[in-house]
Amino acid sequence: ESSPTAGEASRPGPGVRAAEPAAEPTKALSVSWEREPEPDFYCVKWITWKGERTPVITQSENGPCPLLAIMNILFLQWKVKLPPQKEVITSDELMAHLGDCILSIKPQEQSEGLQLNFQQNINDTMMVLPKLSTGLDVNVRFTGVSDFEYTPECIVFDLLNISLYHGWLVDPQSPDVVQAVGKLSYNQLVEKIITCKHSSDSNLVTEGLIAEQFLESTASQLTYHGLCELTAAVKEEELSVFFRNNHFSTMIKHKGHLYLLVTDQGFLQEEGVVWESLHTVDGDSCFCDTHFHLSPALGKAAAAMASPQLLHSQVDQDYMVALSLQQEQGQGPSALSDLELARQLQQEEYQQQRPVPAQGRVLPGARTAAERRQRPKADSDCVLL
């Protein structure tokens, strides 16, 4: 899904313009994703996930991403399986699999009261399931990566024990913004901005302008503080759903780094493209294989079909090369200092350009990977790269 477009009142925008009429604020406040005309079937991509052949549902354009994000988690957890020859699946089939999975859940507590409450939750979930393929209301709060205004649809995530995250947070080191935004949700903040613009109180007008500037400057709906908090909050190897710009993605944390599952149909035949790194707020990313190693060069067909915003920059390629080298050597993200890592990369590039020495000879100063000095570095709570 792309970012919200102008004129779509049901989609969250990066900010609120001064020209918006105060008399009709509610038309611009509904934060939901709406389904656009599209085929009712989706291609199945088969990957080898932790040694087992596993399906991933892909999409060509805008689609029911809440449904796909949840179902792909269930596939990666092997809670739902497909026939090995399955190549195409319909949304009705996905909904049926999801319904069966929910109905198979058993209450952990045996008391009569809790069982009745659990059954009510099951019934409520089955009632809202159709919204996963037609529209899902999500209203973020800027106070925490797990903070959303509660809506009936949230029961689906709770019942399946799937965490829903976002990274649109206010930096606590900006007291003026903290004061202006407070604990408001997105919808409430938009209302406040409209109200403040028409206030005779200069302090309120200033707060409204600060809040509006915050929304405009964080139009990507991910801040550096949010990314830091997100990295700290997500558990290692946890599969979760990440919400950003009206799109729901399957997310995982592996060796301290966040990755999003690649579901673009343009990569259907690219087995080496499974995950996309999430380490910047501006959309630059790199592709990784099922083992989280940097993907080899993409085929021309995939590169042509892939969405432009998914193509990664050379700067991030260098970052992922460094990360891949660390993982191959069994190191954590902070096992080498930046200087040591830069020297290591420079040395390896230099070695590739030098003539190959005669067999049995070792170049002066050359070292194997095992001989490279590793200096332990204290783990930090959050590292932004």
C-alpha positions in Angstrom: 0.0 0.0 0.0 1.2 3.5 -0.7 1.0 6.5 1.5 -2.4 8.2 1.9 -3.4 10.3 -1.0 -5.1 13.7 -0.9 -8.9 13.6 -0.9 -9.3 10.2 0.7 -10.9 11.2 3.9 -10.6 7.7 5.4 -6.8 7.6 5.2 -4.4 9.2 7.7 -2.4 12.1 6.1 1.0 13.4 7.2 -0.5 16.6 8.4 -3.6 18.8 8.4 -3.6 21.9 6.1 -4.9 25.2 7.3 -7.5 25.2 4.6 -9.4 22.4 6.2 -12.8 23.6 7.4 -13.3 23.5 11.1 -17.0 22.6 10.8 -16.3 19.2 9.3 -13.3 17.8 11.1 -14.6 14.2 11.4 -14.4 13.7 7.7 -10.6 13.8 7.8 -10.2 11.8 11.0 -11.1 8.2 10.2 -7.9 6.2 10.1 -8.6 3.2 8.0 -7.4 1.3 5.0 -9.9 0.8 2.2 -9.8 -2.0 -0.3 -9.4 -1.0 -4.0 -10.6 -3.1 -7.0 -8.2 -6.0 -7.5 -8.1 -9.7 -8.3 -9.6 -12.0 -5.6 -6.6 -14.3 -5.7 -2.9 -14.1 -4.6 0.2 -15.9 -5.7 1.9 -18.2 -3.2 5.7 -18.0 -2.9 7.4 -21.0 -1.3 10.5 -20.4 0.8 12.7 -22.6 3.0 12.1 -21.2 6.5 14.1 -22.7 9.3 14.6 -25.9 7.2 10.9 -26.3 6.3 9.2 -25.5 3.0 6.8 -22.6 3.9 4.3 -20.6 1.9 4.2 -16.8 1.8 1.3 -14.9 0.3 2.2 -12.1 -2.1 0.3 -9.2 -3.5 0.6 -7.3 -6.7 -0.8 -3.9 -5.7 -3.0 -2.6 -2.9 -4.7 -5.5 -1.1 -6.0 -6.7 2.2 -2.7 -6.3 3.9 -4.1 -6.8 7.4 -5.3 -10.3 6.4 -2.0 -11.1 4.6 0.2 -9.9 7.4 -1.6 -12.0 9.9 -1.8 -15.1 7.7 1.9 -14.9 6.8 2.7 -15.0 10.5 0.6 -18.1 10.9 2.3 -19.7 7.9 5.8 -18.8 9.3 4.7 -20.3 12.7 3.4 -23.4 10.9 0.0 -23.0 12.6 -1.6 -23.0 9.1 -0.3 -25.1 6.2 -1.0 -25.4 2.5 -0.7 -28.3 0.1 2.8 -28.3 -1.3 1.6 -27.8 -4.9 -0.5 -24.7 -4.0 0.4 -21.8 -6.3 -2.6 -19.5 -6.0 -5.0 -18.8 -3.1 -8.2 -16.7 -2.8 -9.1 -14.3 -0.1 -12.0 -16.6 0.8 -9.6 -19.5 1.4 -7.4 -17.3 3.5 -10.4 -16.2 5.6 -11.4 -19.9 6.0 -8.0 -20.9 7.2 -7.9 -17.9 9.6 -11.4 -18.8 11.0 -10.3 -22.4 11.5 -7.2 -21.3 13.4 -9.2 -19.0 15.7 -11.8 -21.7 16.4 -9.1 -24.1 17.3 -7.7 -21.9 20.1 -8.4 -23.2 23.6 -8.8 -21.0 26.7 -5.9 -21.2 29.1 -8.0 -20.8 32.2 -10.7 -23.3 33.1 -12.9 -21.2 35.4 -16.5 -20.8 34.1 -16.4 -17.0 34.1 -13.1 -16.9 32.0 -14.4 -19.5 29.6 -17.6 -17.5 29.0 -15.4 -14.4 28.4 -13.1 -16.3 26.1 -16.1 -17.6 24.1 -17.4 -14.0 23.8 -14.0 -12.9 22.5 -14.2 -15.7 19.9 -17.6 -14.6 18.8 -16.5 -10.9 18.6 -13.5 -12.0 16.5 -15.5 -13.9 14.0 -17.8 -10.9 13.6 -14.9 -8.5 12.7 -13.0 -11.0 10.5 -14.5 -9.7 7.2 -13.0 -6.3 8.0 -9.5 -7.7 7.6 -10.2 -7.9 3.8 -12.3 -4.7 3.4 -10.9 -2.2 5.9 -9.3 -2.0 9.3 -9.6 1.0 11.6 -6.2 1.8 13.3 -5.7 5.0 15.3 -2.1 5.3 16.7 -1.1 7.1 19.9 2.3 8.8 19.8 3.3 7.7 23.3 4.5 4.1 22.6 5.1 1.6 19.9 2.3 -0.6 21.1 -0.1 2.3 21.9 -3.3 2.3 19.7 -6.8 3.5 20.4 -8.7 0.3 21.1 -11.1 -0.7 18.4 -13.2 -3.9 18.1 -10.8 -5.1 15.4 -7.9 -5.3 17.9 -9.4 -8.4 19.4 -8.1 -10.4 16.4 -4.5 -9.6 17.3 -5.1 -10.2 21.0 -6.8 -13.6 20.5 -4.0 -14.8 18.1 -1.3 -13.5 20.5 0.1 -11.3 17.7 1.6 -8.0 18.7 0.7 -4.9 16.6 3.4 -2.2 16.5 4.1 1.2 15.0 7.1 3.6 15.2 5.4 7.0 15.0 6.6 8.5 18.3 7.4 11.9 19.7 11.0 12.4 20.7 11.1 13.1 24.5 14.0 15.5 23.9 11.6 17.9 22.1 9.6 19.2 25.1 7.6 21.6 23.0 6.3 18.8 20.8 5.7 16.6 23.8 3.6 19.3 25.3 1.7 19.9 22.0 1.0 16.3 21.2 0.6 14.9 24.8 -1.1 11.5 25.0 -3.5 12.2 22.1 -4.2 9.8 19.4 -3.8 10.7 15.7 -7.5 11.5 15.4 -7.5 13.6 18.5 -4.4 15.5 17.5 -6.0 16.4 14.1 -9.0 17.7 16.0 -6.8 19.7 18.3 -4.9 21.3 15.3 -8.1 22.4 13.7 -9.4 23.8 17.0 -6.2 25.6 17.8 -6.0 27.3 14.4 -9.3 29.1 15.1 -8.5 29.9 18.7 -8.0 33.5 20.0 -5.4 32.2 22.5 -2.0 32.7 21.1 -0.6 29.9 23.2 -3.1 27.4 21.7 -2.4 28.7 18.2 1.3 28.0 18.8 0.6 24.5 20.1 -1.5 23.8 17.1 1.3 25.0 14.7 3.9 22.8 16.6 1.6 19.8 16.4 1.0 20.4 12.7 4.7 20.7 12.1 5.3 17.4 13.9 2.8 15.6 11.6 4.3 17.2 8.5 7.9 16.5 9.5 7.1 12.9 10.3 5.1 12.2 7.2 6.8 8.8 6.9 5.0 7.8 10.1 8.3 6.5 11.6 10.7 8.6 13.7 14.2 7.8 14.9 13.0 7.7 18.4 10.2 5.4 17.3 12.7 3.1 15.5 14.9 3.0 18.6 11.9 2.1 20.9 10.6 -0.4 18.4 14.0 -2.2 18.2 14.0 -2.3 22.0 10.4 -3.4 22.4 10.2 -6.3 19.9 11.4 -9.6 21.3 14.2 -11.5 19.6 12.7 -13.8 16.8 9.2 -12.4 17.5 6.9 -12.4 14.5 4.6 -9.4 14.7 2.6 -6.9 12.6 4.0 -3.5 11.8 1.7 -0.6 10.9 3.0 2.3 8.8 1.4 4.5 6.2 -1.8 2.5 6.1 0.1 -0.7 5.4 0.4 -3.7 7.7 3.6 -5.7 7.3 4.9 -9.0 8.9 7.9 -8.1 11.0 10.6 -10.0 12.8 13.6 -9.1 15.0 16.7 -11.2 14.2 20.0 -10.7 16.0 19.0 -7.3 17.2 17.8 -6.0 13.8 14.3 -5.5 12.4 13.1 -6.9 9.1 9.9 -6.8 7.1 8.6 -9.8 5.1 8.8 -9.0 1.3 5.3 -9.7 -0.1 5.6 -7.8 -3.4 4.6 -10.2 -6.2 7.5 -8.9 -8.3 9.8 -11.0 -6.2 7.7 -14.2 -6.6 10.4 -16.1 -8.4 13.3 -14.6 -6.3 13.9 -17.2 -3.6 16.8 -15.1 -2.3 14.6 -12.1 -1.5 12.6 -12.9 1.6 13.2 -10.0 4.1 13.7 -6.3 3.8 15.7 -4.4 6.4 14.1 -1.8 8.6 16.9 0.4 9.9 16.1 3.9 8.5 13.1 6.2 8.6 13.4 7.4 5.0 12.5 4.2 3.3 16.0 3.1 2.2 16.4 -0.6 2.8 18.1 -3.8 1.6 16.9 -7.2 0.8 18.0 -10.4 2.6 17.4 -14.1 2.1 15.7 -16.5 4.4 18.9 -16.6 6.6 19.0 -12.8 6.8 22.1 -12.6 4.6 22.3 -9.9 1.9 20.5 -11.1 -1.2 22.5 -11.6 -4.4 21.8 -9.4 -7.4 18.1 -9.4 -8.4 17.0 -10.8 -11.7 16.0 -8.2 -14.3 12.4 -9.2 -14.3 12.1 -8.8 -10.5 13.9 -5.5 -10.6 11.5 -4.2 -13.3 8.4 -5.4 -11.5 9.3 -4.4 -8.0 7.9 -1.2 -6.6 10.4 1.7 -6.9 10.3 2.4 -3.2 11.6 -1.1 -2.5 14.8 -0.7 -4.5 17.7 -0.1 -2.1 20.6 2.4 -2.1 24.3 1.7 -2.3 24.8 3.1 1.1 22.5 0.6 2.7 24.1 -2.1 0.5 27.4 -1.4 2.3 25.6 -1.6 5.7 24.0 -4.9 4.9 27.3 -6.3 3.5 28.9 -5.4 6.9 26.0 -7.0 8.8 26.1 -10.1 6.6 29.9 -10.5 7.3 29.3 -10.2 11.0 26.5 -12.8 11.0 28.7 -15.2 8.9 31.4 -15.0 11.5 28.9 -15.6 14.3 29.1 -12.1 15.8 26.4 -9.9 17.1 25.7 -6.5 15.6 28.1 -4.8 18.0 31.0 -7.3 18.1 33.3 -5.1 16.1 33.8 -1.4 16.4 32.9 0.8 13.4 36.6 1.5 12.8 37.5 -2.2 12.9 34.6 -3.1 10.6 35.6 -0.5 8.1 39.2 -1.7 8.1 38.0 -5.3 7.6 35.8 -4.4 4.6 38.6 -2.3 3.1 41.1 -5.1 3.6 38.8 -7.7 2.0 38.1 -5.4 -1.0 41.9 -4.9 -1.3 42.5 -8.6 -1.2 40.0 -9.2 -4.0 41.8 -6.8 -6.2 45.3 -8.2 -5.5 46.8 -11.1 -7.6 46.2 -14.5 -6.1 49.5 -15.7 -4.4 51.2 -19.0 -5.4 49.8 -22.0 -3.6 51.2 -22.6 -0.2 52.3 -19.0 0.2 50.7 -16.4 2.5 50.8 -12.7 1.8 52.6 -10.7 4.5 50.0 -9.3 6.9 47.2 -11.4 5.5 44.9 -12.9 8.1 42.0 -15.4 8.0 38.6 -14.5 9.3 39.3 -16.6 12.4 42.5 -14.7 13.1 40.9 -11.3 13.0 41.0 -9.6 16.4 37.5 -9.2 17.9 37.1 -6.7 20.6 34.0 -7.2 22.7 31.7 -4.3 23.1 29.2 -3.7 25.8 25.6 -4.3 24.6 23.5 -1.2 24.5 19.8 -1.0 24.9 19.3 0.4 21.4 21.6 1.0 18.5 20.6 3.2 15.5 22.6 2.5 12.4 
